[in-house]
Amino acid sequence: LYALGIGCKDLRFIYEHDKHFEVFPTYPLVLGFKGDSSDVVPYPSPPMLASLKTSGIKKKGAVLDGERHLCILKPLPGEGARLYLTSRVVGVHPKKSGTVLESEMTISDKEGDIYAIITTGSFYVGVTDSKPYGKSHSRNVVTPSRKPDSIVEETTSLAQAALYRLSGDYNPLHIDPKKAKELKFPRPILHGLCTMGHSVRHVLQTYGDGQGTRVKSVGVRFSSPVYPGETLITKMWKTPTTEAGNVRIVFETSVKERNKVVMKRCEMVLCPRASRLTSAL
């Protein structure tokens, strides 16, 4: 369901009997919303509420995605597993029009093996009285000045947000026109993580042979909302391969209809083909 929500058509991510079936690499991002529930869950989710309580932030307006960084240490098993989620606040950073709350989520199994570490930067609009805490975990990614090495263009569905929300993010901002207008948007916006999922697919198809197990890490910075039905353009720059054989791709995503950059200073690191496939067997 998650893979369909980010526009996947590759059977390896949507058909459980495909001989190469695997979990799409960014799926861990939604586990903090859905948890172990198979039904509709409240918004904000329990992990979000826990972070708010720890940080001392009192929500006053919209909560927008600022940044996400996903480090994959071990691919999630396609057959499923019992996993444990722990989260902690790592930073509170007051800004002129709101506050950035940084949290870290770790996904592990009962043996303590860590599958993924997710760092989230959420922007709480209107919260200007928060107390600063911790250091910024924001990553400075420089976009090359040359022309992109590859470009992928894809039009999202008008029902994209309605489908994506079924993976656990039931924020009414993405489905309810009245709620969207209350939060100063002309209509419901697409989930930032849905936009991220589309762009990750574009990079993976272009430079990772479409193999999710090659993804070591991915980080993005959200800069503007996307509306369902708009066309995404992902521009990619391949940087020199490291001594370990890892491939680093810098990318940026914009909306064609409005000529607006919606994700910038993004990067993905891919393992060498043989080493990642071997570790996933």
ZIHU-V63137 format. One record per helix or strand of 2 or more residues. SS is the DSSP state (@ for helix, = for strand). FROM is the first residue (numbers start at 0). TO is the last residue. If there is no record, write none. Layout:
BEGIN
ss=SS from=FROM to=TO
ss=SS from=FROM to=TO
END
This chain:
BEGIN
ss=@ from=1 to=4
ss=@ from=10 to=13
ss=@ from=24 to=33
ss=@ from=45 to=54
ss== from=62 to=71
ss== from=83 to=93
ss== from=97 to=107
ss== from=113 to=124
ss== from=132 to=133
ss== from=149 to=154
ss=@ from=159 to=166
ss=@ from=171 to=173
ss=@ from=176 to=181
ss=@ from=191 to=206
ss=@ from=211 to=213
ss== from=214 to=221
ss== from=230 to=237
ss== from=246 to=254
ss== from=259 to=269
ss=@ from=272 to=279
END
